[in-house]
Amino acid sequence: MQRLLQGDVGSGKTVVALYALLRAVETGRQGALMAPTETLAEQHFLTLEPLCAQLGVRCVLLTGSVGAKKIRNEIASGVAQIAVGTHALIQRSVEFMDLAVAVVDEQHRFGVEQRQRLFAKAEAPDILVMTATPIPRSLALAIFGDLELSVIDELPPGRQRIKTAVRSSAELEKAYAFMDREIASGAQVYVVYPIIEESEKLNLKPLTTGVETIRKRFPNRRVEMMHGRMSASDKEETMQRFKRGEIDILVSTTVIEVGIDVANASIMLIIDADRFGLSQLHQLRGRVGRGERKSYCILVHDEQAGADSIDRLHVFEATRDGFDVADRDLHLRGPGEFLGTKQSGLPRFRFGNILRDHSLMERARDTAIETIEREGLAPSTTLVESLLGVKIAEAARD
C-alpha cells in the first residue's frame, strides 16, 4: 500500500489508521504512526492505547520529552507492537524489529526526507499518509502522483454544525460582548491573529498588540497567548492548561490550526480573516464544534478590505464541506503555492492546467505508473511527476 487518505477534521481517519496498524500486528509484525507535534502524537496515543490494551496489543509513545531508553528497547525487540510518536521515531537510535505499516499524519507538515527516513526503518513497509487539509482531486494527483487516493467525504453522526458569521472590525465590540456571555456560561474561546509582531510591510493586526487589547477588554477572564516562537514545552503546557479549562481565552497565531482537540472550546474569532486562504480558515473552524456546546466561527475583516476579499469570506460562510472549500480556494487563488519541491512558486506544467485538464491528468497519471511498472523502474514522486508533465505536454500539443 502507498495511499493518501484525505478526510475532514473529525471524519475518522485515526480509526482507519488503527485498522491498518492492527493488520501488521495480526501477522506478528509492527506498525508506526508519526505525527508532527507532541500534542497531536499524545492525542493519537490516548485514543489508540486504550483500544489496543483491550486487544492485548502493546502500544507505546515516543516523543522528544517521552523518549526513555526502555521504550526504544521495546520497539527494537518487538515487545512494542505499535509505536506512536513525533520525529523521535526517525532518530538513528530508534530501530524496529519488523516494521510492516508506517502511517504519517498531517503529512504536509513533514518534509519529504523526514517521511522517507521513517519508511527506511523497514525494507518495504506499507505506507499510509493522512491529511485533514482537503485537497481537490486534481491537485492531489498533481502533488502525490505516486500515491493511491482515498477520501472520507462525510463527518460522523452527531457532529456539531458550526455557525459561521462575517463581521467588519467596526462590529468587533459586539463580538466581544457575545464572547463574554458565552464564557460566563462555561465556554472557552480561541482568538487567532495572522502575525506575531507588527510589521512595516504588512498592514495586519499583530498578536502581541491583540493579546493586550483582549486582556484590557476582559479583565475578569483568564487570557493567555500561544505562538510558533514559543518553545515546544511552553506551547504544550499552555495547550494542556487550555484543555483543563484553566484558560478562558487563548490568543494565538495559526499554530493551533492542526491537531488541537478541546471539546469545551466553542468560539473561534479570526482577526483579519480576509488575509487567510479558505482552506486555512476551514482548518481553524474545525478546532471548535468538537463537544456538546453550540459552536461559532466569527470572521472579522478590516473595514478597508476589498469587495472581492469580503465576497470570498461570504462564500466560506455559506460552505461547510471541506472539499468544496478547497476546490473554491483552488479556483480563487490558483495552484502555485501547492506545487513544486518548495512550498511556493509557479506550477511546473508548461502546457497542462490542473483546473482545466483534470480528466487528462488522471489518464496521464495512470500511464506514467504503467510505464514505471513496465520498465521495471523504482517508483519515485519525482519520476511520476516528470512523466506526468511529459504526458500532459504531449496531449496539449495534440
Backbone torsions as a table, in degrees:
resi	resn	phi	psi	omega
1	MET	NA	131.4	166.6
2	GLN	-135.0	96.8	-166.5
3	ARG	-136.2	138.7	172.1
4	LEU	-100.0	122.5	177.9
5	LEU	-107.5	115.1	176.7
6	GLN	-102.3	133.9	176.1
7	GLY	-158.6	139.5	-178.3
8	ASP	-63.6	165.4	178.8
9	VAL	-53.6	124.2	176.8
10	GLY	80.9	13.8	-175.6
11	SER	-84.7	-11.2	176.3
12	GLY	110.3	22.7	-179.8
13	LYS	-62.4	-35.7	-177.2
14	THR	-62.5	-37.2	178.5
15	VAL	-65.6	-40.8	177.8
16	VAL	-62.1	-43.3	178.8
17	ALA	-60.3	-42.0	-179.3
18	LEU	-62.0	-42.6	177.7
19	TYR	-58.3	-44.1	-179.8
20	ALA	-63.6	-43.0	-179.7
21	LEU	-65.2	-39.2	-179.5
22	LEU	-69.1	-28.5	175.3
23	ARG	-63.2	-36.5	176.5
24	ALA	-64.3	-44.2	-178.4
25	VAL	-64.0	-38.4	180.0
26	GLU	-56.5	-32.7	-178.0
27	THR	-95.5	14.4	176.3
28	GLY	79.6	17.6	-178.2
29	ARG	-115.5	-168.9	-173.7
30	GLN	-119.3	158.1	174.9
31	GLY	-128.9	154.9	178.6
32	ALA	-138.0	141.8	175.7
33	LEU	-125.8	120.2	-178.6
34	MET	-110.0	128.5	178.9
35	ALA	-119.8	155.8	-172.4
36	PRO	-76.5	-20.8	-177.8
37	THR	-131.6	157.1	177.8
38	GLU	-62.4	-39.0	179.9
39	THR	-58.4	-48.0	-178.0
40	LEU	-69.3	-39.5	178.3
41	ALA	-61.7	-42.9	179.9
42	GLU	-65.4	-38.9	178.0
43	GLN	-62.5	-42.8	177.7
44	HIS	-61.8	-43.8	-178.6
45	PHE	-62.7	-43.6	-179.4
46	LEU	-65.6	-26.6	176.1
47	THR	-78.0	-45.8	-171.8
48	LEU	-80.6	-38.8	-171.2
49	GLU	-59.0	-46.7	179.1
50	PRO	-61.6	-37.3	178.8
51	LEU	-67.5	-42.5	179.3
52	CYS	-65.1	-39.9	-178.7
53	ALA	-60.1	-39.1	178.8
54	GLN	-63.3	-27.6	-178.6
55	LEU	-94.2	-0.3	-178.1
56	GLY	75.2	23.8	-179.8
57	VAL	-101.6	131.4	-179.1
58	ARG	-83.9	114.7	179.4
59	CYS	-116.1	130.4	-177.7
60	VAL	-124.6	159.7	178.6
61	LEU	-114.5	130.0	178.0
62	LEU	-130.9	111.2	176.8
63	THR	-133.2	-178.3	179.3
64	GLY	-61.1	-35.7	-178.2
65	SER	-95.4	-14.1	177.1
66	VAL	-122.5	68.8	-174.1
67	GLY	-123.5	45.7	-176.2
68	ALA	-62.1	147.8	178.1
69	LYS	-59.8	-33.2	179.3
70	LYS	-58.6	-42.6	-179.7
71	ILE	-66.0	-43.7	179.6
72	ARG	-62.3	-38.6	178.6
73	ASN	-66.5	-37.9	178.2
74	GLU	-63.5	-39.2	179.2
75	ILE	-66.8	-43.6	-178.0
76	ALA	-67.0	-34.1	-177.0
77	SER	-86.4	-13.6	-178.8
78	GLY	90.8	-1.4	175.8
79	VAL	-61.5	-42.8	174.4
80	ALA	-79.4	115.0	-176.7
81	GLN	-88.0	-31.6	175.7
82	ILE	-128.9	127.1	178.1
83	ALA	-113.0	124.7	175.9
84	VAL	-109.8	136.4	-179.1
85	GLY	-173.6	-174.0	178.6
86	THR	-102.9	-152.2	175.8
87	HIS	-56.6	-17.7	179.0
88	ALA	-55.8	-27.8	-179.1
89	LEU	-66.0	-24.3	-175.6
90	ILE	-101.6	10.9	174.1
91	GLN	-67.0	152.3	-179.3
92	ARG	-61.3	-30.5	-176.8
93	SER	-73.0	-9.0	-178.9
94	VAL	-99.3	119.4	177.8
95	GLU	-126.0	138.1	177.1
96	PHE	-97.7	146.3	176.0
97	MET	-70.7	-46.0	-177.9
98	ASP	-159.9	80.4	-176.8
99	LEU	-78.2	124.0	-178.0
100	ALA	-111.3	-33.0	-177.6
101	VAL	-130.5	126.8	177.5
102	ALA	-118.4	122.1	179.7
103	VAL	-112.7	131.6	176.6
104	VAL	-118.8	119.7	-179.9
105	ASP	-95.5	149.8	-177.1
106	GLU	47.7	55.4	-170.7
107	GLN	-56.8	-28.4	-177.9
108	HIS	-68.0	-13.3	178.8
109	ARG	-84.6	-6.5	178.2
110	PHE	-108.6	150.4	172.2
111	GLY	-78.1	161.3	179.6
112	VAL	-57.5	-43.4	-177.2
113	GLU	-64.9	-37.2	179.4
114	GLN	-64.2	-42.9	177.9
115	ARG	-62.4	-43.1	-177.7
116	GLN	-64.5	-31.9	179.0
117	ARG	-66.6	-32.9	174.6
118	LEU	-69.7	-45.5	-178.0
119	PHE	-64.4	-27.6	-178.9
120	ALA	-75.3	-5.7	177.5
121	LYS	-72.5	-4.7	177.5
122	ALA	-143.5	168.9	-177.8
123	GLU	-69.9	-50.2	-179.0
124	ALA	-152.7	71.1	-178.4
125	PRO	-71.5	150.9	169.6
126	ASP	-71.4	139.0	-171.1
127	ILE	-120.7	127.9	174.7
128	LEU	-126.2	116.0	174.8
129	VAL	-108.9	139.0	-173.0
130	MET	-125.4	147.7	174.9
131	THR	-144.9	141.5	174.2
132	ALA	-97.9	-1.1	175.4
133	THR	-86.2	106.0	-176.5
134	PRO	-62.0	129.9	179.9
135	ILE	-120.6	126.4	176.6
136	PRO	-54.5	145.1	-175.0
137	ARG	-54.1	-42.0	-178.6
138	SER	-61.6	-39.7	-178.7
139	LEU	-71.7	-40.6	178.9
140	ALA	-60.6	-41.1	179.0
141	LEU	-65.4	-36.0	-179.1
142	ALA	-68.6	-39.3	-176.4
143	ILE	-85.4	-40.5	-173.4
144	PHE	-118.0	55.6	-176.4
145	GLY	-62.3	-20.9	-177.1
146	ASP	-91.8	2.9	-178.2
147	LEU	-113.7	142.3	168.1
148	GLU	-70.8	155.4	-174.1
149	LEU	-121.1	126.6	173.8
150	SER	-125.0	145.0	-177.0
151	VAL	-130.4	130.7	167.5
152	ILE	-98.8	108.6	-169.7
153	ASP	-105.4	24.2	176.9
154	GLU	-146.2	160.8	179.0
155	LEU	-98.5	157.0	179.3
156	PRO	-65.7	153.5	179.9
157	PRO	-63.0	145.1	178.0
158	GLY	88.4	-3.7	179.3
159	ARG	-67.9	134.0	-175.8
160	GLN	-65.9	137.0	173.2
161	ARG	-82.6	131.5	-175.5
162	ILE	-97.7	123.6	177.7
163	LYS	-79.2	123.3	-177.8
164	THR	-109.8	135.8	-178.7
165	ALA	-136.9	139.7	177.1
166	VAL	-101.6	129.2	-179.2
167	ARG	-136.2	150.4	174.9
168	SER	-86.2	163.2	-179.1
169	SER	-62.0	-22.4	177.8
170	ALA	-68.4	-19.9	-179.3
171	GLU	-99.3	13.0	-174.7
172	LEU	-63.1	-36.4	-178.8
173	GLU	-62.1	-37.2	176.6
174	LYS	-62.1	-40.1	178.8
175	ALA	-64.8	-40.1	178.8
176	TYR	-62.7	-43.2	-179.6
177	ALA	-62.5	-40.1	177.8
178	PHE	-64.2	-44.4	178.1
179	MET	-57.2	-44.4	-177.2
180	ASP	-60.9	-42.6	179.0
181	ARG	-63.7	-41.4	-179.2
182	GLU	-67.5	-40.8	178.8
183	ILE	-63.5	-38.4	179.0
184	ALA	-60.6	-26.7	-180.0
185	SER	-94.5	7.4	173.8
186	GLY	108.8	3.4	-177.8
187	ALA	-80.0	162.6	170.7
188	GLN	-122.0	154.6	-168.8
189	VAL	-131.8	139.2	166.5
190	TYR	-100.5	136.8	168.6
191	VAL	-122.9	120.1	-173.5
192	VAL	-110.5	130.3	175.2
193	TYR	-112.6	150.7	-175.2
194	PRO	-76.3	-28.1	-178.2
195	ILE	-135.9	161.4	-177.4
196	ILE	-81.8	-51.5	-175.8
197	GLU	-121.8	161.6	-179.1
198	GLU	-62.5	141.8	-179.2
199	SER	-130.1	137.1	177.6
200	GLU	-69.0	-30.7	-176.4
201	LYS	-79.5	-30.3	-174.5
202	LEU	-112.5	125.9	177.7
203	ASN	-87.5	67.9	-177.2
204	LEU	-126.7	151.1	179.3
205	LYS	-79.7	125.0	-174.8
206	PRO	-87.4	155.6	179.4
207	LEU	-60.9	-43.8	-175.3
208	THR	-60.8	-38.2	176.5
209	THR	-74.8	-40.7	-176.8
210	GLY	-61.6	-39.8	-177.5
211	VAL	-66.2	-34.3	177.3
212	GLU	-69.0	-39.9	177.3
213	THR	-60.2	-45.3	-179.3
214	ILE	-63.8	-41.2	-179.6
215	ARG	-64.5	-38.0	178.4
216	LYS	-69.8	-39.0	-177.7
217	ARG	-72.0	-30.8	-177.6
218	PHE	-122.3	66.6	-175.4
219	PRO	-63.8	-23.7	-177.5
220	ASN	-96.6	5.7	-179.2
221	ARG	-108.4	153.9	179.3
222	ARG	-87.7	110.0	-174.1
223	VAL	-115.6	129.5	175.4
224	GLU	-134.1	162.1	177.8
225	MET	-122.0	158.2	178.5
226	MET	-146.7	135.4	177.8
227	HIS	-152.4	171.5	-172.5
228	GLY	-69.0	-16.6	-179.7
229	ARG	-85.0	-9.0	176.1
230	MET	-71.3	154.4	177.5
231	SER	-67.0	157.7	-179.5
232	ALA	-58.7	-38.5	-178.1
233	SER	-68.9	-38.3	178.6
234	ASP	-67.3	-41.4	177.7
235	LYS	-62.8	-43.3	-179.0
236	GLU	-62.5	-44.4	-178.8
237	GLU	-63.3	-43.8	178.9
238	THR	-61.0	-43.9	-177.9
239	MET	-66.0	-40.2	179.3
240	GLN	-65.6	-38.1	176.9
241	ARG	-63.8	-39.1	177.8
242	PHE	-64.3	-42.7	179.5
243	LYS	-63.3	-35.3	-179.4
244	ARG	-79.2	-2.5	178.5
245	GLY	83.4	16.9	-179.1
246	GLU	-86.9	-5.9	178.7
247	ILE	-126.1	131.0	178.6
248	ASP	-85.1	-44.2	-176.7
249	ILE	-127.3	119.6	175.9
250	LEU	-102.5	111.9	179.6
251	VAL	-94.5	121.9	-168.0
252	SER	-145.5	168.0	166.2
253	THR	-93.2	-165.2	-177.3
254	THR	-76.1	10.2	176.6
255	VAL	-59.6	-21.0	178.9
256	ILE	-87.1	4.2	-172.1
257	GLU	-61.8	-34.3	-172.2
258	VAL	-122.4	134.8	165.4
259	GLY	74.3	19.4	177.2
260	ILE	-105.2	127.0	-175.3
261	ASP	-130.4	96.3	178.7
262	VAL	-122.5	105.8	-172.1
263	ALA	-62.1	-30.0	-175.1
264	ASN	-84.3	-12.3	179.5
265	ALA	-75.9	119.4	-172.4
266	SER	-126.7	0.1	177.2
267	ILE	-129.9	130.5	174.3
268	MET	-119.0	111.7	178.1
269	LEU	-106.9	119.4	-176.5
270	ILE	-112.8	116.9	-179.5
271	ILE	-86.3	141.2	-176.3
272	ASP	54.4	44.8	-176.0
273	ALA	-61.1	-25.5	-179.3
274	ASP	-67.2	-11.3	-179.5
275	ARG	-96.5	3.2	178.1
276	PHE	-102.6	153.4	172.0
277	GLY	-75.0	157.2	-177.8
278	LEU	-63.2	-39.1	-179.7
279	SER	-64.1	-38.1	178.3
280	GLN	-67.7	-40.3	175.8
281	LEU	-60.4	-39.1	-179.8
282	HIS	-65.4	-40.3	176.9
283	GLN	-61.5	-44.9	-179.6
284	LEU	-64.0	-43.1	179.0
285	ARG	-59.8	-32.3	-179.1
286	GLY	-70.4	-5.9	177.3
287	ARG	-76.4	-19.0	177.6
288	VAL	-110.3	176.1	-178.7
289	GLY	77.7	22.2	-175.7
290	ARG	-100.9	-4.6	179.4
291	GLY	-123.8	-155.6	-177.1
292	GLU	-86.4	-17.0	-176.8
293	ARG	-72.5	144.9	172.4
294	LYS	-64.0	133.6	-171.4
295	SER	-118.0	154.8	-173.9
296	TYR	-137.5	145.0	171.7
297	CYS	-124.9	118.4	-177.2
298	ILE	-111.1	119.1	-178.5
299	LEU	-100.4	114.6	-177.8
300	VAL	-105.4	123.4	177.8
301	HIS	-112.1	154.1	177.4
302	ASP	-66.0	147.5	179.4
303	GLU	-63.1	-23.7	-179.3
304	GLN	-88.9	1.9	-178.0
305	ALA	-60.5	144.4	-178.7
306	GLY	-70.1	159.1	-178.6
307	ALA	-61.2	-38.1	-179.8
308	ASP	-63.2	-41.5	-179.9
309	SER	-63.8	-41.5	-179.6
310	ILE	-69.0	-40.1	176.9
311	ASP	-59.5	-39.3	179.8
312	ARG	-62.3	-39.1	177.8
313	LEU	-66.0	-36.7	178.4
314	HIS	-69.2	-32.3	173.6
315	VAL	-61.6	-45.2	179.2
316	PHE	-64.4	-40.2	-179.8
317	GLU	-56.7	-35.4	-175.6
318	ALA	-92.5	-1.6	-174.2
319	THR	-112.0	128.5	-179.2
320	ARG	-107.2	-35.6	-175.0
321	ASP	-75.4	126.9	-175.9
322	GLY	-62.3	-34.8	-178.7
323	PHE	-73.5	-32.1	174.8
324	ASP	-66.8	-43.0	177.4
325	VAL	-58.1	-47.9	-177.2
326	ALA	-63.7	-39.0	-179.7
327	ASP	-65.3	-42.4	177.7
328	ARG	-65.2	-39.5	179.0
329	ASP	-62.3	-41.8	179.6
330	LEU	-61.4	-42.9	-179.9
331	HIS	-70.1	-33.9	-178.1
332	LEU	-76.7	-42.0	-172.3
333	ARG	-105.0	-14.5	-176.9
334	GLY	81.2	169.7	-172.5
335	PRO	-92.7	-3.0	-169.1
336	GLY	-48.9	-47.0	-172.6
337	GLU	-72.6	-12.1	-176.6
338	PHE	-90.6	-23.2	-167.8
339	LEU	-102.0	159.6	177.0
340	GLY	97.3	169.0	179.6
341	THR	-72.6	-27.4	171.3
342	LYS	-88.1	167.4	-179.7
343	GLN	-94.4	28.3	176.7
344	SER	-155.0	173.7	178.2
345	GLY	109.1	172.1	-176.9
346	LEU	-81.0	156.0	175.9
347	PRO	-58.5	147.7	-176.5
348	ARG	-86.4	-8.3	-179.8
349	PHE	-77.8	122.6	-178.2
350	ARG	-76.8	-34.6	-175.1
351	PHE	-111.6	-38.9	-174.7
352	GLY	-71.8	155.6	176.8
353	ASN	-132.7	117.7	-172.1
354	ILE	-70.5	-17.2	175.9
355	LEU	-79.4	-37.4	-173.9
356	ARG	-90.4	-34.6	-167.8
357	ASP	-106.0	39.5	-174.7
358	HIS	-58.7	-50.9	-177.3
359	SER	-66.7	-35.2	178.1
360	LEU	-65.0	-38.4	178.8
361	MET	-63.1	-40.2	179.1
362	GLU	-61.7	-44.8	178.7
363	ARG	-62.7	-42.2	-178.6
364	ALA	-65.5	-40.0	179.2
365	ARG	-61.3	-46.6	-179.4
366	ASP	-63.0	-40.5	179.1
367	THR	-63.9	-40.7	-179.8
368	ALA	-61.4	-45.1	-178.5
369	ILE	-67.5	-38.7	176.8
370	GLU	-61.2	-40.9	180.0
371	THR	-62.8	-43.5	178.9
372	ILE	-60.8	-46.0	-178.4
373	GLU	-66.8	-41.4	-178.4
374	ARG	-65.2	-39.6	-177.6
375	GLU	-84.6	-5.3	179.7
376	GLY	69.9	27.9	-178.3
377	LEU	-85.1	153.2	176.3
378	ALA	-76.6	122.8	-178.1
379	PRO	-67.7	138.5	174.0
380	SER	-148.2	153.1	-178.2
381	THR	-57.3	-43.3	-176.2
382	THR	-61.3	-44.7	-178.5
383	LEU	-64.7	-45.4	179.9
384	VAL	-61.3	-44.9	-178.9
385	GLU	-64.6	-36.8	179.0
386	SER	-63.8	-48.7	178.6
387	LEU	-62.4	-39.0	179.3
388	LEU	-60.7	-44.1	179.2
389	GLY	-63.3	-40.3	179.3
390	VAL	-63.2	-45.9	-177.0
391	LYS	-64.9	-41.2	178.9
392	ILE	-65.3	-40.6	179.7
393	ALA	-62.7	-44.1	179.4
394	GLU	-61.9	-45.4	-179.5
395	ALA	-63.5	-39.2	-179.0
396	ALA	-65.5	-38.7	179.1
397	ARG	-65.7	-39.8	-179.4
398	ASP	-66.2	NA	NA
